[in-house]
Amino acid sequence: MSSAWKKLKTADLQKFLSHCAKDADVYVPYKNDGKWEFSEYAAEKEVNFPANIIDVSVKPLFFPKRRPIAEYHEGEQWNLTPVQLPDRPRVIMGVRACDVSGLLYVDKVFLDGPHKDTVYEAERKRTTIIGMVCDEMGPHCHCTDRGLAPDNTDGMDGVIVRVKNGYLLRALTDKGEHLLADTLLKETKEKPAKQTWPKDKFPIATPDEFMQMYNDSIWHELSDICLTCGACTYECPTCVCFLVSDERYGGRGERVTVWDSCQLTSYARMAGGHNTRKTPASRVRNRTLDKFAYSHKRYGRISCTGCGRCVMVCPINRSFPDVAAVLTERVREKQKGKKRTQTKVQGG
């Protein structure tokens, strides 16, 4: 479904959010310590939506860094009890198209397989997502090179567009229709202006072409200064690797999942100390191919959404999208039979 556009005056935004917060947990972007991130709405704090990407993705609200999944008591055998699933309605407002696309990918991992992640499923079911069209693309944004656009609404329950003197809102699902039935929103004939978004910043080869580069020596050049610190994976909206551990305190215990990263040396270490990815080159190769080839083979789409956060957090300013673009250039060289040239990748 897709309903008519409604307008909300700028002066009524706080009142509308307060109305929503009566029956649901409401999350909006706030700037904390210089970074935009989603936090629970507080009536005393003014809400201002940034022009484009939220620095911290929406993923942690569905799949936190540390997430309890079961509880147990010491001294009792076989007493592992799953945590109570969250069911209070929740509204997240201002989510951008790249983040919603990321959630749709995570859905494929946690919900579409033979074993559903019930905690993640509960978070998805209780949440209404009101997305927002970006005013402009940021310096590192390249969603248009990944089959998206800042005005893409797939996966949203409703969408917001900033206009003069207010916001235009439109329901896209029944959940969105229910939320946007507030009397503060007035039907209007006004429509968002159509925009043309820049593209072709980071062109990439096909998944099959990337796989043909598996044994190429280029990976050593691409990883020459990479610290394989894992920062890019922790900020990525589609990285879902995790560890499971048991934590005990005061006779009680929790089984939790915690984020892991394929860029860490310990990630592929097995019993006896054997490690299939000892070198930075092998780890950079795994991350690159996972985003642009492995994910496509498993789930029918690449897992990079073009958000650019991996560039924003890299301590050596290494551009991961640029790595993919350089690799694509090498693919084209090999196809044309050109002589091998030294690779130059932004960074440092």
Summary of the structure (lengths in Angstrom):
residues: 348
radius of gyration: 22.2
end to end distance: 48.4
largest distance: 67.8
contacts: 1038
relative contact order: 0.15
helix: 31%
strand: 21%
